[in-house]
Amino acid sequence: MMNCRVNKAIFHHIIRILDPVVPKAQRSNGIPFPLKVLVTLSFLSSGSHQKSIGKDFNLCISQKSVSRVIRLVIEGLNAVLDHQVVFPSSAAQREQIKEGFYRKYHFPETVGCLDGTYVEIVCPRDDEEAFYDRKGQYSLHAQFICDADTKIIAVCCRFGGSAGNAFIWNKMNIRPFIENISRQGETSWLIADNKYPQRAWLMTPILHPAQGTPDSQYNHFLGRTRTCIDRCIARLKGRWQCLQRPLHYTPQRSAKIINACAILHNLCITAGLPDPQLYLDLEPAPVMNEVTEMPEDDVNDLYIGMEIRRQLAERIYYSV
């Protein structure tokens, strides 16, 4: 069972979650439902081609059947996505996440860490330039938000590798919600790096701070906190190794596979499963100029965000 990156308890929990949403086999000699889940977990955890999974001596299923089974279970997992990857909707839930971040990293009012990762796919038939990324490959640029325990609380896989982080963030469904609660007076923000625009609800590093200043201290604590999303993605890709290899599917199908992996990641985190061998992306991220990341009509939001960040830096500086 551990070859599928889960233990028996998580495996049976997955079956219970999927049982109401996955159609059952009509034939008496059809593939048993638990075996369908096992086949899919084997694919997601190894990234192996469907043919090699079908030939596994424990499974012995044809490649065509493996393809149908994986599609069925992935669709089932996506049907429960909104119940398994959940951004905190109430103020009380957000306070719990803030407490978790402050307890671990001493960075106040944080409701999540935001970053993206590229998941390679084969060259799509349509709109191929939208998926050609800066690494010279075709990919989806998946965005994740995690809590202090590296549990994923938001995911967006709708955009190709050519799309920048700030562009995708601006299109994410969760952005208006986070923006609105900030405008309504709740002190809450996400943590991100300089690939994203500074806002009152999105804290990013201060460029070129002088040593020993509040700005430098702020960057230190923000950087420590932001490692949370790095570990989240490293755990996700380390456990579900299909995300380390090119996905031989359409962008739409590949996005559903990423969503499915996010759900399984959360189940493993909740169950306290030991970490897999972590995935390391050795290519450093480019440093972006925060001022050029945002459209002209958002200048006021930028300056308000920078002032709130300045106040936060002083708050952190005089509290440690």
N, C-alpha and C positions, 0 to 999 in steps of 0.2 A: 504493500500500500504506500510506503514511503517513497517508492519509485515514482509515484504520482504526486509527490510533494505534500500529501496530507496524511493524517492518521485516520483510524477507523471512525472516531467520533465525528470528525469534520466530514468524512465521506458520507456517513449516514445523515448528517445535518444537511448536506447538499441535496441528497435524495429527497428529504422532507420538503425542502424549499421548492424543488423543481416538480415534485409530484403533482401539484394542482395545475401547472401551466404547460407541461410537456405531454403531447398526445401519446396515448398508449398504443402498443402494437396490436394490430387487428388479428394477425395470424397466431395460432397457438404455438407455432414453432419459431416465432419472431425472436429477435435479440432481446434478452431480458433488460429491463430498464437499468438496474444497477451496472450491468456490463456496458451499457451505452455511456453512462457517466464515467466509468473507468476508462473507456477508450478515449473520451474527450480529455480527461485529466492527463492521460498518458501523452496525448498530442501536445497539450498546452505546456506541460512540464518539460518535455524533451525538445520540442520544435522539430521532431523528425517528420519525414514525409508520411503521408497517409498509408502508402504501400508498405513501408517497413513496420508501421504500427499494426497493420492488418496481419502481417506475417509473424508477429510476436507469438511465441509458443503458448503463452497464457491466454491469447485472444482468438487467434485463427479466424479472422473475419476478412472478407474480400475488401479490396480498396474502395469499390463503389459503396459497399455497406458502411465502411469507415467514414467516407465522405458524407453520407446521409446522416449518420449518427452524430457526427461533430456538428453539422449544421443544426440538427434538431436541438441538441443540448445547448449550443451557443445561443440560439433563439430563445430558449427557455430562460437562460441566465439574464439575457437582455430584458425579458419580460418582467423580471423582478429587480431591475437596476435601481429604480427609484426608491425601493425599500431597503436596499443594501448599501448604496452610496448616497448618504443623506447629509446635506448641509444643515446645521442647527437652525431651526426655524423660530424658536422662542428665545427670549432674552435669558431665561434661566439656563437653557442648554448652552448658549454661547458663553455664559459666565463659567460654566464647568470647563469648557475648552480653554478659556483665558486662564483659569486657575492652573490647568495642566501645563500650559506654556510657561507661566510665571514660576511655577514650582521647579520646573526643569531648567529653564534658561534665564529667568529673571528679566524677561522682556514683557512689559505690561500690555494689556488690552488686545492681545493677539488671538484672532479666531481662526487662523490657518496660515500655512505656508504655500506659496504658489510657484510652480515652475513647469517647464515642458521638457519633453524628450522625443527624439525621432525614433519611429518604428518603421523599419525598411519594408517596402512592398515591391512587387514586380511592377514594371512599367504599365500603367493603366491604359486602356484603349481610348478613353476620352479625357480631354483637358490635361494632357500629360505634363505641361509646363507648370501647372499648379502644384504638382507633387515632386518636382525636381528641387532638392534642397541644397544648402551651401556645402554639403559634403560630397556633392556630385552623385547622389543616388536618389532613387524615388522613395518617398516616405510619407507617412502621416506625422504631423506635428501634434502630438497628444499633450494636453495640458492637465495638470493635477493640482488639487488643493488637499493638503493633509492636516491632521491635528497633531498634537504633541506626541502621540503614540505611533505616528506614521500611518494611521488609518486614513484611507482616502475618503474625503467628504464631498468632493466634486471632481468630475472628469469631463473633458471635451475632446473628442476625436474627429471633429467634423472637417478639419482643414488639412491641406496638404503641406508638404515640407517647405514649400516656398513662402508660406505665410509666417510672418514674424510673431514673436511672443506678444508684443503689445497689441498688434492687430487682432490676434485671436482672443486675447483678454477682453478687448472692446466688444467682441461678438458673443462672448459666453453668456449663457442664460442667467448665470448666478450674479453677474456684475451689477445689473440694475438693483437687485435685492440688497447687495452689500452697500451700494452707493446710497440707496434710500434710507437704510437704517442709520447711516452716518449723517445724512442730511437732517434726519429727524432728531438728532441729538445724542444718539448712542455712541460712546467712544469705543469703537471697534475697528480693527484694521487687519489686513493681510500683510505678510512679510514676503518680499520678492527681491530680485536683484535689479541691476540697472537696465535690463532688457525691457522692463516695464515702466510706465510713467508714474512719477510720484503724485500721490493724491492724499487727501485727508483719510481715505479708507485703504490706502495701499502704501506701505512704508518701504522705501528703497534706500540703498547706501548713499552717503554723502560723498561726493567726488573730492578727492585730494584734501582730506582733512589734515590739519597740523597736529603733530603728536602732542598728547597730553591735554587736548582740548575736549569739550563736550562732544564735538563732532566725532572725534576719534573714538571716544568711549562708546558713543552710540553705534558706530560701525562695528565695534568689537562685539557688542551684545547682539546686534542684529545678525552679524555673521554667524555667531554661535547658534542662534535660533534657526537661521535658514538652513543649517545642516540637516534639519529634520526632513525637509523635502528631498534632499539628496539621498538620505538613507531610505526614504520611502520608495523612490524610484529604483535604487539599487536593490532593495528587497524584492520589489515587484518583478523586475527583469531577471533577478537572480533565481527566483523560485519558478517563474513561468518563462522558460527559456525560449519559447516560440517568439518572444518579443525581441530576442537578440539576433534572430535570423530573418531573412526576407520572407514575408508572408505571401504565399502564392494565391492570393485572392483579390477580388475587387476592393477598392478603397472602402466601400460600404461594408463589405463582409469583414474586412480587416479591422475596421472601427469596432464592430460588434465583438470581435475576438479580444480587443484591448479592454472593452467594457467588462467582458466576462472575467478577464484576468484581474481587473480591479475588484470585482466582487469577491473572487476567491482569495485575493490578497487580504481583504478585510476580514474574511472568515478565519484565516490563519492568524492574523494579528489578534483578533478577539479571543481566539482559543489559546493564545500564548505559545504557538508553535515555535520551536527554535529557528533562528535565522538560517536561510540557505547561504551558500557561497554568494557574496554580494557581487552584483554586476558593477563594473567600474567603466565609466566613459572617460577615456584618457585625453580626449580632445578638449582643451580649455575653451570656455565660453568667451566670445568677444566682449570687450567692454564697450557699452553703448553710451552715447551722450543723451542724458535724460531729457534735455530741452528739445531735441529734434524728434523725440518719440511720439509727440502728441500733436493733434491738429490745432490750428490757430484758435478755433472757437473754444478751446479748453484751457486757455492761458490762465484765466482766473482760478480754475480748479487747481492748476499747477502751483500757483503762488500761494494759495490757501494751504495746499498740502505741504509746501516747503516751510511755511510758517509753523504749522502744527508739528512738523518734524523737528524744527529748531527748538520748540518748546519741549518736545519729548526728549531731545538730546540733553537739554539742561536738567530736566527731571531725573533722567538716568544718572547723569554726572554727579548730582548732589545727593543721590540716594544710595550710592555705593561707597 
